[in-house]
Amino acid sequence: AGMVGAFLLEIRRGTQSALLVIRYAAAEVPSAPVDVSVCADSLEVRSGGSSDAAALPAGVRLAPSSCRGLRRLRGDGLHLRVRLGCAPPAADVVFTLRESLQPNKNYIFYCQSCGDIVVQDRKFLRVLPLPSENWSDLVEEWCCHPDPFARSPLHPQHGDCFVGDTFFLLNSGNESRVPESPKSKENTRVICKRCKTMLGETVSSDTIKYYVTEVIVQPAEGSFSPIPRSQFVQSMVAQCLLELSSAKSTFRFTIRGDNGKTYILIWLLNSDTLLVESLGRSSSHSDFTLFGDILTPSSGPVGTWNAVKVLYQPCIQCRNKELADAWEDDMGVHPLKFPSETCLELLLILGLSTASLPPSLRCMNSFQVRNSFC
């Protein structure tokens, strides 16, 4: 049986370098010498009478002569670093939320969880970006007189769609929705009529906020295409991080719930990572699989994904309270708001991904490491 063979190749496009981890569990430490062959377009591992080989995806080429730093780490397997023989394919350009909607086209908003129609065949005459949610807190720094916008809330008209960092703001019209019983505060939760998932909030009597993690927006002429929940949440959050880091040079974020609580602190490390994973024939793959059942290779034994690498700290049950308070007061930290249930889902996704990484790659400076997929 194949003793080794599952590998993880983490490529940085910016530096054209890669970390190769050839995995095996502690119980499978080979008694015979291990021979690792790195070719431009393939990898092969031989030990005793067994041999495992895997071809690299098209466009990924290594420079075998640049291999260095080969070492074995307990619980991980074999590590080595290698340069790329040529630049890997560029990552697909991540479309912005604003670009996903175009004026004078008809769209349908679906509940991401169950596929029920939330907004039926709506044409937007204007699709406009909103300033950050905390923009009003900065007005005092900009103006030498009282806030001129205090009595002019930004509410969309019927043909408008305002796009925020994590939400769409629409005129309520006659959409079918099931708000919870009235509360003392102005905002009330908007939930799906079919599955009772929270979709957003009523901001005023004629304005609804739909969170990007809860709805799928598609052209009216198309059809609903379901996406696994975990995959959708991490993809949308990664997209939000990429957009804001590019537009505002912001790399630290707080993930807040609609209840005002901070759930996660996130530090964006890079967005140029390309991950290549093969499960090989190792019996340990169930322990080490990077993606679990969240993402699986679309074809063949080797999968390739564009990813962003983040550091994170959980803040539930008063964990990391001092750090969270410091980040709350730091103007360089950008808050992102999602439904509280989604914040908990995201925290679970982060934890599962960290646990699936080789142990030596799970932590950095007291933060936990996670790859989010675009």
Secondary structure, 3 states (H helix, E strand, C coil): CCCCCCEEEEEECCCCEEEEEEECCHHHCCCCCEEEEECCCEEEEEECCEEEEEECCCCCCEEEEEEEEEEEECCCEEEEEEEECCCCCCCCCCCCCCCCCCCCCEEEEEECCCCCEEEEEEECCEEEECCCCCHHHHHHHHCCCCCCCCCCCCCCCCCEEEECCCEEEEECCCCCCEECCCCCCCCEEEECCCCCCEEEEEEECCEEEEECCCEEEEECCCCCCCCCHHHHHHHHHHHHHHHHHHHHCCCEEEEEECCCCEEEEEEEEEEEEEEEEECCCCCCHHHHCCCCCCCCCCCCCEEEEEEEEEEEEECHHHCCHHHHHHHHCCCCEEEEEECHHHHHHHHHHHHHHHHHCCHHHCEECCEEEEEEEC
